[in-house]
Structure formats: structure tokens, C-alpha cells
Amino acid sequence: MMGVRMNPEDIFRLVDKHNGRHGCIVSILEDIQAEYNFLPRRALRIVASRTGRSLVDIYALATFYRSFSLKPKGRHMVSVCMGTACHVRRSPDVLDGFEQHLGIGAGETTRDREFSLSTVNCLGACALGPVTVIDGEYYRNVRSGDVGRILEHACRDENILKMTEDEQVFSVNVSCPHCNRSLMDHEHRLDDYPMVRVTVSFRRKHGWVRLSSLYGDYRIESEYEITPGAVVQFFCPSCHAELRSGRLCTTCDAPMIILFVRGGGTVQFCSRRGCKEHMLDLVDEEDMRS
Amino acid sequence: MITFTMNGAALQVERGSTLLEAAQFYGFPIPTLCHMEGLSPYGACRLCVVEIDAKTRSRLVSSCTYPVQEGLVVRTASVRVVRTRRMILELLLASCPQSKTIQDLAAAYDVRHQRFRQEYEDCILCGRCVRVCEQQMMAKAIGFRGRGENRGIGTPFDVQSDTCRLCGACMYVCPACELRCSYAEPEKAICGGCANLSPQCVNVDKFDDIMCYMNPCVACEIVQR
């Protein structure tokens, strides 16, 4: 429905992850919402049958909380504060500006599913008012004329996550565990280190992804936007073998991806976008000799 | 047995009874709307409020949900209780003025007019239909959804439920819509058309605000809004 591809297996997995615990339904619905950005009808029916709860109860929960949505939400969440302090500083004009710029009303989503506009009653940041939050980033003293600039700013550098200030940054030189060809892309560099290039596939989209080769750095560049929380299949761009290790992530149960490290050893990381589970298993040269 | 005082009389009831059950047993009238025998107490309509004397000051509680306690002093028809019930009836009358049940209750408490804007709601959210569907019909086909002013009752996704057996119990117990469903034959409480699956309602166009979870309603052959 609504052009969203939903795999029942994914829902089964999310249900089974929480099932049985007290109050598990909300956790399950939260996970489904994170995966699809809304709660598909079919998913709710699967949750009902799999947990043995009645659909009425699950529908009641899904409609009660505002963080759940039964309609698809956009990639970017725009929340305009309509609290008293923001209101007297002309937040209705700001809302008007967003509504006109996006061509939608409050509570709606643009047709291209890029933006969802919503109003909130108070964000608790009255001193910054009128305040607008887009994807967790606060914009202060918003005027209706700033709207275009703010939306552009929100779209910019989506995939560039802030690099952690890690003193022990080092680059790993990796290769495919199946054909042993190098995965390093020397044409594209990040912080002057070559990036790791692999092929990925998720939700029937197939494309390249470049990962930072710095260990502990999660920056990526990708052909397609990968929604946070989506589990992605990784393939070698040379031999097209899937790069699964057979292990599951200890944090989120997604399959782990394995790459060989030149010089001996392996590096593994979680295939779920946003999950930071990873491990490095280096073989010491002295161990190799003995 | 628990000893307590109701309207000045020292009385005894079994442990676990509610104030409403005790009052009904001893013959003190308490009006109810969301309460129904055979269904779990819900305490939604607040019409059954009574005054209890706690240690320091008296307070109002809903008698259908309050268990009798040892030594409790209860007044079921004090000035404060009656004034509160009249206010509740006035508000109920404002939200659902077309309901015969609410009109009768209001008349019994001498509420002749109400001061608020009439809303002509279909539903007062008493939860009787939801509870009868779950607890007596074992179907759980309808339930609450939304919250605040968007709270309502219906089937999930507003499509016909797989578990609904079209028994009509939800309409039968509804204090807001029961009369509207018996439009064709006013002397009967419910037309029964839903049960025998033959259209009986003659003046279909008079059902302008019908509330019915059967889709389509077999009694009047109106496709639900």
C-alpha cells in the first residue's frame, strides 16, 4: 500500500525482538515506525497476530501517541513551536511561511515525502523563540523570510556525520574476504585517506557506498539515501559475493559484515544504518610466525 | 463483612463490593450511565458520584469504582452530590441532547435547560459498547482510538472487523444511539433488523446521524459514512 515495500519477515523480526516483555507493543511499534517512518496497516495486523493481542488494542495505542503515524512521514521532520512565547513572537507567520514554501498544511507531508510539517505546543526553548526544529536541529529567532534558507540548510550534508574526536584514528586497508581484491577507492579520499567502496542493496535499490576507512569513523557517502535503522546487504564490487560474516550484531541482531584487513585480521561492522556495533580482529605478525 | 455508614444508617456488605452495589442492595437510588451489570466498572460518566468522608474533608468519588471500606461514611444524595450530578447532566445534555436516556436522567434531576452550546455528538465515550463487545461477546471488534478531543470509538482502520459477528450488542447497550436505531418501530427498544438480516427501516432518509458499526447496516441499508 502507498507504494511502500514491506517485508513481513522484517516485522516478524521486530516483533520477536521485544515479544513477551511487559509493555512490548510500544517498543515494537517504535521500531516499526523507525524502520518505515510510519506504521503500515499490514504491519499492525502482523503485530496483532504475532503477539496474540487484539488489533483493537494495537490500533488504540498507535492512534494514542503522537510519535506514531499511520500515514507515511517525510524524510525531514519540521516542527514549528506554537507555544505562548513563540506565538507572541509571531510563530503563526513562521508556520505560514513553511506552509507556503512547502505547499502543505501543518500535519501533512509533501508529495515527494521529503518534508513533514507539524506544530508543537512548546519545545521548552522559549528564549530562542520563535523556534523551529528540523531533524533534531534547533533554529532560533526564525522569521517567515528565513524559511527557504532553513529548509536548504536542513537538506544539506545529510550523510556527513560529525567525526568523533578520537586520538587513535587510523586507516584500515581492507579487501574482499572472497576474492581478496582490494576495496580501497584511491580516487575518493576522506581526510586524505582512501575510502572503502562496496556495493549495497536495500529495499530493491542497488548502488555504491563509500565508507570512511578510518576505524571508528561512521561517515559514509552513498548513491541512495539509506534510511536510519534500515538493514543493508553489502556486496563486493568485484566478485559480487555478499560480505556477511555469519555473526549477528550483539546490539540489534542485524547480520554483521566482514572485510579482510591487509596485514592479517578482519574487521566486522553491523549492517544496520546508524548502528555503531563493530569489531576489529587483528592478527599479530608474531602470532602468525609462531 | 464490612460495616459502614450510608446516609446515616449503619450497614453491612460483603468485602469487595463497590459503593454502588451496596447502595443498590439497600435501595438507595444512584443514577448511572456507563455502569452496566455484567460489565467491568469503568467510571467514565461520573454520574454515580457520592460524597465520602475521609479523615479530614469530604470528597466526591464515583461509586461504581470505589470499594466499600470499613467505617466509611457515605452520603448518596447530599446537596453537593445533587449539585454535581445536575452539572454533569447539563454537560451530557449539551454534548448529546438527542439521547432519550440522558433526557430522562436530566428530567429526573429536574434539569430543564442547559447553558452550553449543543454539540449533537454521536457518542459520550461511556465505553459500554467497547466493554460489551469485549467482555460479553468476546469479540473485541471495536475499541477506543485517538485521545483528547479526537478520542472516538470504532473498528481498527474504520473497516469492517474480522472479529465482528454483527450481533448488534454495541447498539443495544448504547445510551446515546439506542433510540435512533429503533426509529421504524418506536415501541421496541431495538428493531432487530440486524439480527434477522432483513431491511426494516422505512424512512431511511430520517437516519441522518446514525451510529452503527455494522458496515453496511443491514437494518436500514445505509452505507456508513
Interface residues (C-beta under 8 A of the other chain):
Chain A: R41 L44 S54 L55 V56 D57 I58 Y59 A60 T63 F64
Chain B: K140 A141 I142 G143 F144 R145 G146 R147 T155 P156 F157 S161 T163
